[in-house]
Every structure is written in structure tokens, then in C-alpha cells.
Amino acid sequence: MSNYYNDYNLQMRGDGRRKFGCDLQDVQIESLLDRRFGYVDRQGNDTREVRMGGDTIMAGVRPRISFKQKTRVTMPRNLSFAAQNLLDDDDDLEMSSINNNNNNNFHERQVFLKTRGRSLLNGRLGVIPQKDLRCRLTQTILADAYWYKITIPCGANFEKDFIIKKILQYIAPETFVPIMYQHFERSAIFYVDNYRIAKTLLDCDYKIYLNETFKLHIYVKPGHPNVMKKSNDVSNVLKEKIVQIVAMRYNQETNSLNLSEFYHDPALVDNHFCALFQPILLTTVLDTAVQLVPNIQVLNLSGNKLTFISTLSTLKARFKNLKILLLGDNLLKDINLLDPIRFLNLEELSLLGNPFCNDYSMRKNEYVSDVRQIFPKLLRLDGIELPPPISFDVVEEDLKIPPSKKLFSVSSEGNIIARQFIQQYFSVFDNNNRETLMQAYHDSAVFSMTVSPNVGARPNSYLGESRNLLRIRDQNSVRRLLKRGKLAVVTTISEFPRTRHDTDSFTMDVSFCSKSMMMVTVSGLFKESNDFDAPFRYFNRTLIIVPEGSGFVILNEQLCISNATQLQQKLAMNQTRSVEMAMTHPEPIINCQNEIGMLSEDIKRKMIKDLCLESNMKNEWSCKCLTEVDWKYEEAMSAFRRCFAQGLIPADAFERTS
């Protein structure tokens, strides 16, 4: 029996399981330990005491000791946490040589799952091979990772080329590039960047013979080497290699720089973790490229595990001639992550292979549309030609917006009619009595008004008549606020506060003009004249004007009122014109000079009639006044006021009033 003590050796295997260094049977080992720990004396008698508890034997039966290794695993509710603990425990164990005669191998080990006092597995009492459980739990973690740490216990005893060659022969035709292969204590460690390869290596565990007696153990867990966080982390040796690699990867014929899968470069893969998803490292590489090849037109950054590209926001300043950018096979999860490079004037872009592209798998048109919103000039996406961009969708950087004009008209004759009509309309609108406006509206006139919500509560009369369809849901209110007939229109207008319009701020557009209808849009600033402290407000009126009798009337009107901007108020407050001058339409607004021959007789008669109404002069005197100023209505009115103030107009020139 003493020989048994000398030959017996309890060792730890690389996979965390125990083995014995002798070929004893279970009965012999059990007898050996009984004597070793004093349970049996030299005569073979059991020396343990039997405890009695009343009539019940509490510990009278000696439990059977079995040396079949049974690893008890208590499964927590978090499966991933359990798998991680299992992987961490396995990673720290060593592996020794394995005796082929040992029948207690890995496939025969048993794992018991305890759940609240019962050993259950798959809904029944039973056991499961530890390898199947371990692989299943490991895959739960590996599926969500992008980098994987491969550990080979006792791998330091063999050459790198020998181990990698054995693995590649076993997994053929699969292949991989070991990143940063190194020795740590007795283990060999390297990294891979592909889940399929990581799972394949996991399946190779304890299946590859390095020699006749040694099987290779392979442990796989998520992880990558330390990431560089400071510029000082980039050594001078690495910088020199980056310069060499950038120079080698530049193609002068196509004026392109290929930085795809940069960390797989043979000059880096053995000793440096040079993945460009590290901002410090990406900045270093781009700085080197600017110094060597600043005029590149094509930049390939595919397959670099990029999750964010904020560092690429400097590409426009670095490479001014850049037209093609390849970002495929990276880890961009949202199309909005492309915002840092939206100012690049790209003609071709490659994004295929990023996770967010899977969201557009059934929406190809929407995919192109969303990318085109970020890059309007794009002509080719993922190698596919796109339809040419619409010119007005492309914003040119050097595009100069033409200066705005206060007047636009599709017809010179319509312009004359419109400006005369607008002048008379606002002259009456700003007077105390607005009932005269009955003559300016058609019998079937329609009027509606919309007030911006930010106007506030001061103009209560405005807000009460506001027909904002985005806020009004009641159909009765919608119909009530639409005024029909000139009586209803003028009644509503008469209830508005007294106003004073700043005619210097007016703009007018005649967008349509025909013999039967004319569309006029006029906008500007006004102020409630009965409140000195009232702010300036902005208005916009769209008028449909039609001929009626010898004149023109409004058939449809839409009025919008909102607050004036700060710039508009500042310009309006700087005006020093008097109230009387504000009642007339200024020359800058109506700056179109027309020859006499362009005016029809109807227009001349209309101008004479208007001047008679405004000046109270007779027809012949009004005609004389207009003729002397070449039928320029504003000059005629100015001349009339000047002469009337000096008393130069005789009394018989005016119509008698009863």
C-alpha cells in the first residue's frame, strides 16, 4: 500500500478536470483514501463513529466515495453571466500531457444542474456532457462580439508556425490571420476578428493532435488588445511603419489610397494592434496620408470595424479633391452616423456591409433617397449608378442669390392697374371710414384671414376672426369664419383696429394677368394707429381682381397677419416720413416707367376717374393734371397737393358739393 502513496498523483488538466497519474481501480483508490484519512485502521476496521438521534440513525451509513469527476454547476438566471464565468475559469488553467489509457476523458464528464433542490435538465432528471454545455454557453456570448481572444494552454511549448499550420489544416478550407500572436506564461494567445472563425476554432477544441499523445485545447472568449487612448501610445516604431504602409498602399494611376483592413497588414499584424476604429490611430494614419498624398481622389476605409466616424469630419479640410469614399463592411448601425461627413462633395460612396443597410433590405428606394439627402451630388452608391441629381436640390457653395425686388409683374399693363388699385385700397383702408371699400369688392366676394399664434392677445379682433385650419376642427367655425359677400367682408374689415401701413415696406407681385382675371400679392408692415406703443406687424394679402363695369373689384382675398421680425421693425422705426406721405404709394415700390403709347384708353379713363374721386376735381382738370406729368399717377397726385397747398388751383376746378 505504501507504493500506492508514492505512485498516486492528483493533477490538473488544461480543461479544468482532474486526472490521476496511476491506473488504480475505483475500489483500490477508495481503500487508499480511507486509510490515508484515518477512516480504516491497519486491520481493515472502520473507525468512524455512528451518531444516534433517538431511534433514528443520523449518520450511520457511510456515503460512497466516487472518483468520477463531476463538476457541479449552479446555473444562475443570467445565462450569459454563467457562460462568462465558465470561460474565465477555464482560461486560467494549465494543460499537461494526456495519457491515452485514461478512460475518464472529456466526453464522459457529467454536469449536474441544480434548481431549487432538484437536479433537472431539459425537463427531466439527467445529465449533459460538459463540452456541449460549454459550447452552447460560449456561443451565447460570442455571437454579439466583433473581436475574439484565442488562448491555447501550453502553446508556448511549440512554435507559432507549427500550431497555426495544424489548425489551418484541420479547418480547411477556412482560413484566418492570427493578430498579435504572443506567449503569456505557458500559453499562446492571439486574436481573430470573425465570428465564424471564432466558432470554428471553438469546435476544434481537443480535436487536433499536435503529436501522438498531445491534443490541442483552444479557448475562445470576446476580447481585443488594449486600445490606444493617447497620442503618446503611438510609438515611433509604429509611426515609421505607418509611413511605409501608406506609401505602399497608394496607387498613383488611380490616385487612390487603400486603407481597408489596415490591422491585417503583414507589417503590423504580428506586433501591433493597428485597428482604425481607434480615433488616435485613425488620426495618425490620416495625418501621415496628408503629408504623403494630399491630392487623393479615392479613399478606401472598408473593413476597419468603424463604429463611429466623427474623426472623418476633417476629411474635407485634409483631402480637398476627394470624390470617392468606401466605407463598406464596417459597424455603422445608423445612417445618421454619416452626418460628420455630409459636407464632402462625394460623387461615389460605398456603404454595403454596414448593419444599418440591413434595415433597408426591403426598401431600396428609401435607402437611396435617405443617402441622397445627405449627399445630394452622389452619382454612384454601392457600385450602382444613380439617376442624375435634380439641379435645384443641389446647393452650390459659391451660388449667389440674386437681390430681391419689390415688384414683379408678368404684364406691364397689369402692373399699372394693380399698383393704382393697391394705392387707392390702402388709402381708404387707413381712413376712419372703411365703408367706402364696398365699391372695391365684388358682390360674391370671399374673404378669409389667418393670424399667426405668436401674435399674442393684443389684437383680439384679429384672433377672433382667424381661420387657421390647422387649429380649428369645428366645421361650423370653419364655415362661419369664411366671409361671403361684400357686405360681410367690409363689415369684418371695419371691425379691425385703425391702422397705418408703412408703404415703404410694401412689395407687390402680379403673378397672373389675363383679360378676365388678375392675381396680385402685396405684403408689408402696418401698425395700429390708435396705440402709439403697438408693435409693427407683418401682413400678406393675396387678391383675385376681376374687371367690373369701368373698373376693377376684388373677387377673393386671403389675409395673413404675423409679427414683424426685429430687422423689419428696426427699418420701420427709422422711417421719418409723415403720416400724409405714408398714405401715398412711394416711388421705390412702383418704379416701372411706362410710355404713353402703352396705356389704353380704358386705363386712362380709369386714372382720370380715380384722380377725380381722390382730389374732387372735375374730369377736364384731372385729365389736364395727368397729361402734364405723362400719365404718371403718383406725380399727378403730388402736383395736385403741392398746387392745392399753394392755392394755385381755381375754385371752379372742383366739383360743387351740396
ChimeraX attribute file (.defattr): number of C-alpha atoms within 10 A of each C-alpha:
attribute: neighborCount
match mode: 1-to-1
recipient: residues
	/A:1	9
	/A:2	7
	/A:3	7
	/A:4	13
	/A:5	11
	/A:6	9
	/A:7	13
	/A:8	15
	/A:9	11
	/A:10	11
	/A:11	13
	/A:12	14
	/A:13	16
	/A:14	22
	/A:15	21
	/A:16	15
	/A:17	18
	/A:18	16
	/A:19	19
	/A:20	16
	/A:21	14
	/A:22	14
	/A:23	13
	/A:24	14
	/A:25	9
	/A:26	13
	/A:27	11
	/A:28	13
	/A:29	18
	/A:30	16
	/A:31	15
	/A:32	18
	/A:33	14
	/A:34	17
	/A:35	16
	/A:36	12
	/A:37	9
	/A:38	12
	/A:39	15
	/A:40	17
	/A:41	13
	/A:42	8
	/A:43	6
	/A:44	11
	/A:45	9
	/A:46	14
	/A:47	11
	/A:48	11
	/A:49	9
	/A:50	12
	/A:51	11
	/A:52	11
	/A:53	9
	/A:54	7
	/A:55	6
	/A:56	9
	/A:57	11
	/A:58	11
	/A:59	12
	/A:60	12
	/A:61	8
	/A:62	9
	/A:63	7
	/A:64	6
	/A:65	13
	/A:66	11
	/A:67	14
	/A:68	13
	/A:69	16
	/A:70	15
	/A:71	14
	/A:72	11
	/A:73	13
	/A:74	12
	/A:75	14
	/A:76	13
	/A:77	8
	/A:78	8
	/A:79	13
	/A:80	16
	/A:81	14
	/A:82	18
	/A:83	23
	/A:84	17
	/A:85	11
	/A:86	15
	/A:87	19
	/A:88	13
	/A:89	12
	/A:90	18
	/A:91	21
	/A:92	13
	/A:93	16
	/A:94	17
	/A:95	22
	/A:96	14
	/A:97	11
	/A:98	15
	/A:99	13
	/A:100	10
	/A:101	8
	/A:102	12
	/A:103	10
	/A:104	15
	/A:105	14
	/A:106	14
	/A:107	12
	/A:108	14
	/A:109	17
	/A:110	18
	/A:111	19
	/A:112	21
	/A:113	21
	/A:114	15
	/A:115	12
	/A:116	7
	/A:117	7
	/A:118	11
	/A:119	14
	/A:120	15
	/A:121	15
	/A:122	8
	/A:123	7
	/A:124	9
	/A:125	11
	/A:126	13
	/A:127	15
	/A:128	16
	/A:129	14
	/A:130	19
	/A:131	17
	/A:132	11
	/A:133	12
	/A:134	14
	/A:135	16
	/A:136	12
	/A:137	19
	/A:138	24
	/A:139	18
	/A:140	14
	/A:141	17
	/A:142	21
	/A:143	13
	/A:144	10
	/A:145	14
	/A:146	16
	/A:147	19
	/A:148	22
	/A:149	18
	/A:150	25
	/A:151	22
	/A:152	24
	/A:153	28
	/A:154	21
	/A:155	22
	/A:156	17
	/A:157	11
	/A:158	12
	/A:159	10
	/A:160	15
	/A:161	9
	/A:162	10
	/A:163	17
	/A:164	14
	/A:165	10
	/A:166	14
	/A:167	21
	/A:168	14
	/A:169	12
	/A:170	15
	/A:171	16
	/A:172	8
	/A:173	7
	/A:174	12
	/A:175	11
	/A:176	14
	/A:177	17
	/A:178	18
	/A:179	26
	/A:180	18
	/A:181	17
	/A:182	17
	/A:183	18
	/A:184	14
	/A:185	10
	/A:186	14
	/A:187	20
	/A:188	22
	/A:189	21
	/A:190	19
	/A:191	25
	/A:192	22
	/A:193	21
	/A:194	15
	/A:195	18
	/A:196	13
	/A:197	17
	/A:198	26
	/A:199	17
	/A:200	13
	/A:201	19
	/A:202	19
	/A:203	16
	/A:204	17
	/A:205	18
	/A:206	14
	/A:207	14
	/A:208	18
	/A:209	14
	/A:210	14
	/A:211	8
	/A:212	7
	/A:213	10
	/A:214	17
	/A:215	17
	/A:216	22
	/A:217	22
	/A:218	23
	/A:219	23
	/A:220	25
	/A:221	23
	/A:222	22
	/A:223	16
	/A:224	18
	/A:225	15
	/A:226	7
	/A:227	15
	/A:228	16
	/A:229	12
	/A:230	10
	/A:231	12
	/A:232	9
	/A:233	12
	/A:234	15
	/A:235	9
	/A:236	10
	/A:237	8
	/A:238	16
	/A:239	15
	/A:240	11
	/A:241	13
	/A:242	21
	/A:243	17
	/A:244	13
	/A:245	19
	/A:246	19
	/A:247	15
	/A:248	11
	/A:249	13
	/A:250	20
	/A:251	14
	/A:252	10
	/A:253	6
	/A:254	10
	/A:255	14
	/A:256	20
	/A:257	21
	/A:258	18
	/A:259	22
	/A:260	20
	/A:261	18
	/A:262	22
	/A:263	20
	/A:264	20
	/A:265	16
	/A:266	12
	/A:267	14
	/A:268	19
	/A:269	19
	/A:270	17
	/A:271	13
	/A:272	16
	/A:273	21
	/A:274	25
	/A:275	21
	/A:276	22
	/A:277	18
	/A:278	19
	/A:279	21
	/A:280	18
	/A:281	23
	/A:282	17
	/A:283	16
	/A:284	16
	/A:285	20
	/A:286	21
	/A:287	14
	/A:288	19
	/A:289	21
	/A:290	15
	/A:291	11
	/A:292	14
	/A:293	19
	/A:294	16
	/A:295	16
	/A:296	23
	/A:297	18
	/A:298	23
	/A:299	21
	/A:300	19
	/A:301	22
	/A:302	23
	/A:303	22
	/A:304	23
	/A:305	23
	/A:306	20
	/A:307	15
	/A:308	18
	/A:309	17
	/A:310	13
	/A:311	16
	/A:312	16
	/A:313	16
	/A:314	14
	/A:315	18
	/A:316	15
	/A:317	10
	/A:318	18
	/A:319	20
	/A:320	14
	/A:321	17
	/A:322	22
	/A:323	17
	/A:324	21
	/A:325	20
	/A:326	21
	/A:327	25
	/A:328	23
	/A:329	20
	/A:330	21
	/A:331	19
	/A:332	22
	/A:333	15
	/A:334	14
	/A:335	17
	/A:336	13
	/A:337	15
	/A:338	17
	/A:339	13
	/A:340	16
	/A:341	19
	/A:342	17
	/A:343	13
	/A:344	22
	/A:345	17
	/A:346	21
	/A:347	16
	/A:348	22
	/A:349	23
	/A:350	20
	/A:351	21
	/A:352	18
	/A:353	17
	/A:354	23
	/A:355	16
	/A:356	18
	/A:357	18
	/A:358	12
	/A:359	14
	/A:360	13
	/A:361	10
	/A:362	9
	/A:363	12
	/A:364	11
	/A:365	9
	/A:366	12
	/A:367	16
	/A:368	15
	/A:369	13
	/A:370	13
	/A:371	18
	/A:372	17
	/A:373	13
	/A:374	17
	/A:375	22
	/A:376	22
	/A:377	20
	/A:378	23
	/A:379	18
	/A:380	18
	/A:381	18
	/A:382	15
	/A:383	12
	/A:384	11
	/A:385	11
	/A:386	14
	/A:387	9
	/A:388	11
	/A:389	13
	/A:390	9
	/A:391	10
	/A:392	7
	/A:393	11
	/A:394	12
	/A:395	10
	/A:396	9
	/A:397	6
	/A:398	6
	/A:399	7
	/A:400	7
	/A:401	6
	/A:402	6
	/A:403	6
	/A:404	8
	/A:405	11
	/A:406	17
	/A:407	18
	/A:408	17
	/A:409	18
	/A:410	13
	/A:411	15
	/A:412	17
	/A:413	15
	/A:414	20
	/A:415	23
	/A:416	20
	/A:417	18
	/A:418	24
	/A:419	21
	/A:420	17
	/A:421	19
	/A:422	16
	/A:423	17
	/A:424	19
	/A:425	15
	/A:426	19
	/A:427	17
	/A:428	16
	/A:429	21
	/A:430	19
	/A:431	14
	/A:432	11
	/A:433	11
	/A:434	20
	/A:435	16
	/A:436	12
	/A:437	21
	/A:438	16
	/A:439	14
	/A:440	20
	/A:441	24
	/A:442	20
	/A:443	15
	/A:444	15
	/A:445	20
	/A:446	20
	/A:447	24
	/A:448	19
	/A:449	20
	/A:450	19
	/A:451	21
	/A:452	14
	/A:453	14
	/A:454	8
	/A:455	17
	/A:456	12
	/A:457	10
	/A:458	10
	/A:459	14
	/A:460	13
	/A:461	14
	/A:462	21
	/A:463	19
	/A:464	10
	/A:465	19
	/A:466	23
	/A:467	22
	/A:468	18
	/A:469	12
	/A:470	6
	/A:471	9
	/A:472	12
	/A:473	10
	/A:474	9
	/A:475	9
	/A:476	9
	/A:477	13
	/A:478	14
	/A:479	11
	/A:480	11
	/A:481	18
	/A:482	16
	/A:483	21
	/A:484	17
	/A:485	15
	/A:486	22
	/A:487	18
	/A:488	16
	/A:489	21
	/A:490	20
	/A:491	15
	/A:492	17
	/A:493	17
	/A:494	16
	/A:495	11
	/A:496	15
	/A:497	18
	/A:498	17
	/A:499	17
	/A:500	21
	/A:501	25
	/A:502	23
	/A:503	23
	/A:504	21
	/A:505	18
	/A:506	21
	/A:507	19
	/A:508	24
	/A:509	20
	/A:510	22
	/A:511	15
	/A:512	14
	/A:513	21
	/A:514	11
	/A:515	8
	/A:516	9
	/A:517	15
	/A:518	22
	/A:519	21
	/A:520	23
	/A:521	19
	/A:522	20
	/A:523	20
	/A:524	20
	/A:525	23
	/A:526	22
	/A:527	19
	/A:528	19
	/A:529	14
	/A:530	11
	/A:531	11
	/A:532	8
	/A:533	9
	/A:534	12
	/A:535	15
	/A:536	24
	/A:537	19
	/A:538	21
	/A:539	19
	/A:540	20
	/A:541	17
	/A:542	18
	/A:543	22
	/A:544	20
	/A:545	24
	/A:546	20
	/A:547	15
	/A:548	12
	/A:549	6
	/A:550	10
	/A:551	18
	/A:552	20
	/A:553	21
	/A:554	25
	/A:555	21
	/A:556	19
	/A:557	21
	/A:558	15
	/A:559	18
	/A:560	18
	/A:561	22
	/A:562	18
	/A:563	19
	/A:564	19
	/A:565	11
	/A:566	10
	/A:567	9
	/A:568	16
	/A:569	16
	/A:570	12
	/A:571	11
	/A:572	18
	/A:573	12
	/A:574	8
	/A:575	11
	/A:576	9
	/A:577	10
	/A:578	8
	/A:579	11
	/A:580	7
	/A:581	14
	/A:582	18
	/A:583	20
	/A:584	19
	/A:585	21
	/A:586	17
	/A:587	12
	/A:588	15
	/A:589	17
	/A:590	18
	/A:591	10
	/A:592	13
	/A:593	9
	/A:594	14
	/A:595	10
	/A:596	12
	/A:597	7
	/A:598	10
	/A:599	14
	/A:600	11
	/A:601	10
	/A:602	11
	/A:603	16
	/A:604	16
	/A:605	15
	/A:606	17
	/A:607	23
	/A:608	23
	/A:609	20
	/A:610	19
	/A:611	24
	/A:612	19
	/A:613	15
	/A:614	12
	/A:615	16
	/A:616	17
	/A:617	23
	/A:618	19
	/A:619	19
	/A:620	12
	/A:621	18
	/A:622	24
	/A:623	20
	/A:624	14
	/A:625	22
	/A:626	23
	/A:627	15
	/A:628	12
	/A:629	14
	/A:630	13
	/A:631	20
	/A:632	18
	/A:633	20
	/A:634	18
	/A:635	16
	/A:636	21
	/A:637	19
	/A:638	13
	/A:639	16
	/A:640	20
	/A:641	14
	/A:642	13
	/A:643	12
	/A:644	13
	/A:645	10
	/A:646	9
	/A:647	10
	/A:648	10
	/A:649	16
	/A:650	8
	/A:651	10
	/A:652	10
	/A:653	14
	/A:654	16
	/A:655	14
	/A:656	10
	/A:657	5
	/A:658	3
